[in-house]
Every structure is written in structure tokens, then in C-alpha cells.
Amino acid sequence: MLPLHTLQPAPDPVHVIGASGRSGRAVCQALLAQGVPVVPIVRNASRATGLENIRIADLTAPTEQVKPVLADATRIVCTAHARNIPALLAAAPASAKLVCLGSTRKFTHWPDAHGNGVLLGEKALLDSGRDSIILHPTMIYGAQGENNVQRLAALLRFLPVIPLPNGGTALVQPIWQGDVTASILAALAQIWHGPRSLVIAGKNAVTYKQFVTLVEQASGLRPRPFISLPAKLLMACARVTSRIPGLPEIGPDEIRRLLENKNFDIAPMQNFLGVQPIDLQEGLARTFAG
């Protein structure tokens, strides 16, 4: 990863929607560390501990309730779900620059509400003609309190053997939270015209079996043997294990998505944003060292 792009401190702050979430908090912290003023925008004040000068807004509320919160915004980062982008477009000043987070879930072969919401938000942004960008990260790991690799490590502690759908041969390309933050700051620092859509991903793709092995190593777990099982059998087992208290839950839909490759070309990310994402092994080492 290249150093975080430095934004020149300006009179106008960056409005961060979803500031109490993992990516939102990381962006706020990075901006404040650079001396850039921030306006954290949250739905629930009780979740905004540690944030100052917060504003309350819910993008699912009527537009007229949201407009006053964004009336002075010139640069907006939206880390809320992309399904809220149409509401953001309606409430934000027409001249405000928008940097939104989407998800590579939009590429899934098994559409769901999450992925469809990303597609809806992306279309609204691209149809708006505004100076805006939607960044589509792969699976994000390494944020404080994240529940991806940490949840996987917790599950692995319970398993004497590791069952993988179809041997875990599908490709994954997770992105470290620090690289997501760097990408958002890089987008804020860029100058372009019109709407854009861009995938952001980790440096390297690995099979899911390799990913699990790396998580074992980084979390200090002893190696366990792998067994290949049909996805349908694992999905049925997931419905049963979800009822066991204390066992981290893995849903059937998550297992099904492990059958599809999630690897992406990061050249557009590198060329437009100038961000060089870190290696997965390094990112996992940082995650479990914290």
C-alpha cells in the first residue's frame, strides 16, 4: 500500500455518512490525522462514541429531513449501503463531490438483496452525471471489530477438520481495511468529471483453501486437515449449526458464494487511484497482531 493520499486541509470539511461503521470510522480517523476537518453523520448517536461534532441523519427518511444535514457539504464520503445512493443524490448539494462504497457482491451469480441494492445504487450514481465515484471492495478484513477473518478464525477453533465446498478451489481476493481507506482518500484527492465505478481488491487472489490456511497461520491455530464436501451438504449443516450456542454462524448463502470466483484485475485501481494494495499474508499478520 502506498502512503495515504494527503488531502490539502481546506475550509470545507469532508462529510462522512456512516461514520460509526467500520469503514466510516477508519476514514474519519485518517482524515483527522491529516488535519482535514470531518463532519461525521450517523443514524444513531449511541453508536457514535469517540466521534465529535456528529450530525444525525437517516437516508431512508424523507429527503427534506436529510437536506439540511448536507446543505453545506462540498465533499461527501458515503460508507452506508449503496442502496441509499438514490436518497443521497436527492439530498446532497448538486455541486458536492461524492465518493461512495459499493461491493463486488454485485457480480454474484446468485442475486440477493445486498447485491441488488448495490446495483441499484450504482445505476443511480452513473445515471446522475455528477462528479462522483462508487468503489466496489471485495471482502474487507482488518477493520476494528470486523467479522470476516476474525469470525472465520473463531469458527476454525471449533473444528477438528475443515470442510470446504468442492475442495475450496474458488478464488478470493480480500482487501485490507487500510487499503479501502487509502482508496477512499485517493478518490477524494483526485480530480475527474462525471460518474465512475471502480473495483478495489487485494494484491493477490488465492483459493479459499489457501485463504483458510493463511488465516490459521496468522491467528496461531494449529493446522487441521481439509475435507471436500458437496456444497448442498454443507448448506444443510449450516442450518443446523446456526442453532448451536457459541458457535459462529455461517449462513447457507455464504457457503454457496464460496463456489464462485471472486478475483479481479486491480490495474484500474492502481492506475486511477495510485493505491498499491498489500499482500494478503501481510494484511492478515497486521490484523491478528492488533
C-alpha positions in Angstrom: 0.0 0.0 0.0 1.2 3.5 -0.8 1.1 6.1 1.9 -2.4 7.5 2.4 -3.1 10.3 -0.1 -2.7 13.6 1.7 -5.7 15.9 1.2 -4.8 19.6 1.4 -6.6 20.9 4.5 -9.5 23.0 3.3 -12.0 25.3 4.9 -14.7 22.8 3.9 -14.8 19.5 5.8 -15.5 16.1 4.4 -18.9 14.8 5.4 -18.7 11.1 6.2 -22.0 9.2 6.1 -22.0 6.0 8.1 -19.2 7.4 10.3 -20.0 5.0 13.2 -19.4 1.9 10.9 -16.0 0.2 10.5 -15.0 1.8 7.2 -16.6 5.2 8.2 -14.6 5.4 11.4 -11.4 4.4 9.6 -12.0 7.2 7.1 -12.7 9.8 9.8 -9.6 8.8 11.7 -7.4 9.0 8.6 -8.8 12.4 7.6 -8.4 13.9 11.1 -4.8 12.6 11.2 -4.1 14.7 8.1 -5.7 17.8 9.7 -8.7 17.6 7.4 -12.0 18.6 9.2 -14.7 16.0 9.3 -18.5 16.1 9.8 -19.4 12.6 11.0 -23.0 11.7 10.0 -24.7 8.8 11.8 -28.2 7.4 12.2 -27.8 6.5 15.9 -26.0 8.8 18.3 -25.5 6.0 20.8 -23.1 4.3 18.3 -21.0 7.4 17.7 -18.8 7.1 20.7 -15.5 8.8 20.2 -16.8 10.9 17.4 -17.1 14.7 17.8 -19.5 17.2 16.1 -21.7 14.5 14.9 -24.9 15.1 12.9 -27.9 12.8 12.8 -29.4 11.7 9.5 -31.1 8.6 8.1 -31.0 8.3 4.4 -34.3 6.3 4.5 -36.1 9.3 5.9 -37.8 11.9 3.7 -35.4 13.9 1.6 -36.4 17.2 3.2 -35.2 15.9 6.6 -31.8 14.9 5.2 -31.1 18.0 3.1 -30.3 20.4 6.0 -27.6 18.0 7.3 -25.8 18.0 3.9 -26.6 21.6 2.9 -23.0 22.8 3.5 -21.3 19.7 2.1 -18.8 20.0 -0.7 -17.1 16.5 -0.4 -19.2 13.6 0.8 -18.0 10.1 1.6 -20.8 7.6 1.9 -19.9 4.3 3.6 -23.6 3.4 4.1 -25.0 0.6 2.0 -25.1 1.6 -1.7 -28.9 1.1 -1.8 -29.1 4.5 -0.2 -27.3 6.3 -3.0 -30.6 7.5 -4.7 -31.6 9.2 -1.5 -28.1 10.7 -1.1 -28.3 12.1 -4.7 -31.6 13.7 -3.9 -30.4 15.3 -0.6 -26.8 16.3 -1.4 -26.0 19.7 -3.0 -25.6 19.3 -6.8 -22.0 20.6 -6.6 -20.8 18.2 -3.9 -18.3 15.6 -4.9 -19.4 12.1 -3.9 -17.3 9.0 -3.0 -19.5 6.0 -2.2 -18.8 2.4 -1.2 -20.4 -0.4 -3.1 -19.5 -4.1 -3.1 -18.3 -6.7 -5.5 -21.4 -8.6 -4.4 -22.9 -7.0 -7.4 -21.1 -9.6 -9.6 -22.6 -12.7 -7.8 -24.3 -15.4 -9.8 -26.9 -15.7 -7.1 -28.5 -12.3 -6.8 -29.7 -11.2 -3.3 -31.0 -8.1 -1.6 -27.5 -6.9 -0.8 -26.2 -7.3 -4.4 -29.3 -5.9 -5.9 -29.1 -2.9 -3.7 -25.5 -2.2 -4.8 -26.6 -2.4 -8.5 -29.5 0.0 -7.8 -27.2 2.5 -6.1 -24.5 2.2 -8.8 -27.1 2.8 -11.6 -28.4 5.9 -9.9 -24.9 7.2 -9.5 -23.9 6.5 -13.1 -27.2 8.0 -14.4 -26.7 11.1 -12.3 -24.0 12.6 -14.4 -22.4 14.0 -11.3 -18.7 14.1 -10.4 -18.9 11.0 -8.3 -17.4 7.5 -7.9 -18.5 4.3 -6.4 -15.8 2.0 -5.2 -16.6 -1.7 -5.1 -14.4 -3.5 -2.5 -14.0 -7.3 -2.3 -14.4 -8.8 1.2 -12.9 -6.3 3.7 -10.8 -7.5 6.6 -8.7 -6.0 9.2 -11.1 -3.3 10.5 -11.6 -2.9 14.2 -14.4 -5.3 15.1 -14.7 -6.8 11.6 -16.4 -10.2 11.4 -14.8 -11.7 8.4 -11.4 -13.3 9.1 -12.0 -12.9 12.9 -15.2 -14.9 12.6 -13.6 -17.5 10.4 -10.7 -17.9 13.0 -13.3 -18.3 15.8 -15.1 -21.0 13.8 -11.9 -22.8 13.0 -11.2 -23.2 16.7 -14.2 -25.4 16.9 -13.4 -27.7 14.0 -11.2 -30.8 14.2 -11.3 -30.9 10.4 -12.1 -28.2 7.9 -14.9 -29.0 5.4 -14.8 -27.0 2.2 -17.3 -26.9 -0.6 -15.8 -28.5 -3.7 -12.4 -28.5 -2.0 -12.2 -24.7 -1.6 -10.9 -24.2 -5.1 -12.7 -21.0 -5.9 -10.7 -17.8 -5.8 -11.0 -15.0 -3.3 -9.2 -11.6 -3.2 -9.9 -9.9 0.1 -8.8 -6.3 0.7 -7.3 -5.0 3.9 -9.2 -2.1 5.6 -6.2 0.1 5.3 -6.3 -0.2 1.5 -10.0 0.6 1.5 -9.3 3.8 3.5 -6.4 4.7 1.2 -8.6 4.2 -1.9 -11.3 6.5 -0.5 -8.8 9.2 0.4 -7.2 8.8 -3.0 -10.6 9.3 -4.7 -11.2 12.4 -2.6 -7.8 13.8 -3.8 -8.4 13.0 -7.5 -10.0 15.4 -10.0 -12.3 14.0 -12.6 -15.6 14.8 -14.3 -18.7 12.7 -14.4 -19.6 9.4 -12.6 -17.3 6.4 -12.3 -17.4 2.9 -11.0 -14.2 1.1 -9.8 -13.4 -2.3 -8.2 -10.9 -2.2 -5.4 -9.3 -5.5 -4.2 -6.3 -7.0 -2.5 -3.0 -7.5 -4.2 -3.4 -11.2 -4.9 -6.1 -13.8 -5.4 -5.8 -17.2 -3.6 -8.0 -20.2 -3.4 -10.4 -20.3 -0.5 -8.4 -23.3 0.8 -5.2 -21.2 0.7 -7.1 -18.3 2.4 -8.2 -20.6 5.3 -4.6 -21.8 5.7 -3.3 -18.3 5.9 -5.9 -17.4 8.5 -4.9 -20.4 10.5 -1.3 -19.4 10.4 -1.9 -15.7 11.2 -4.2 -16.5 14.1 -1.8 -19.0 15.6 -4.1 -22.1 15.1 -2.6 -25.5 14.5 -3.1 -26.9 11.0 -6.2 -29.0 10.5 -6.9 -31.5 7.7 -9.3 -30.4 4.9 -12.1 -32.4 3.6 -14.0 -31.7 0.4 -17.8 -31.9 0.7 -20.7 -31.1 -1.6 -21.9 -27.5 -1.1 -25.5 -28.7 -0.6 -24.5 -30.9 2.3 -22.6 -28.0 3.9 -25.5 -25.7 3.4 -27.8 -28.2 5.2 -25.3 -28.5 8.0 -25.1 -24.7 8.3 -28.8 -24.6 9.1 -28.3 -27.0 12.0 -25.1 -25.5 13.4 -26.6 -22.0 13.4 -28.7 -23.2 16.4 -25.7 -24.2 18.5 -25.0 -21.5 21.1 -21.5 -20.1 21.0 -20.7 -21.4 17.5 -20.0 -18.6 15.0 -22.7 -18.7 12.4 -22.0 -19.3 8.7 -25.1 -19.0 6.6 -26.1 -21.2 3.6 -25.9 -18.3 1.3 -22.3 -17.6 2.4 -21.4 -21.2 1.6 -23.0 -21.0 -1.8 -21.0 -17.9 -2.7 -17.8 -19.9 -1.9 -18.4 -21.7 -5.2 -17.8 -18.6 -7.4 -14.5 -17.0 -8.2 -14.1 -13.5 -6.8 -10.8 -12.4 -8.3 -10.4 -9.0 -10.1 -8.0 -7.0 -12.1 -6.5 -4.3 -9.9 -4.8 -2.4 -12.7 -7.6 0.2 -12.9 -7.5 0.7 -9.2 -3.7 1.2 -9.3 -3.8 3.5 -12.3 -6.6 5.8 -11.3 -6.2 5.8 -7.5 -2.4 5.2 -7.3 -3.0 2.7 -4.5 -0.9 -0.5 -4.3 -2.8 -2.9 -2.0 -0.8 -5.0 0.4 -0.3 -8.8 0.2 -2.9 -10.9 1.9 -0.4 -12.6 4.1 0.9 -9.2 5.3 -2.6 -7.9 5.9 -3.6 -11.0 7.9 -0.4 -10.6 10.0 -1.3 -7.0 10.8 -4.9 -8.0 11.5 -4.1 -10.6 14.1 -1.2 -8.6 15.6 -3.6 -5.8 16.6 
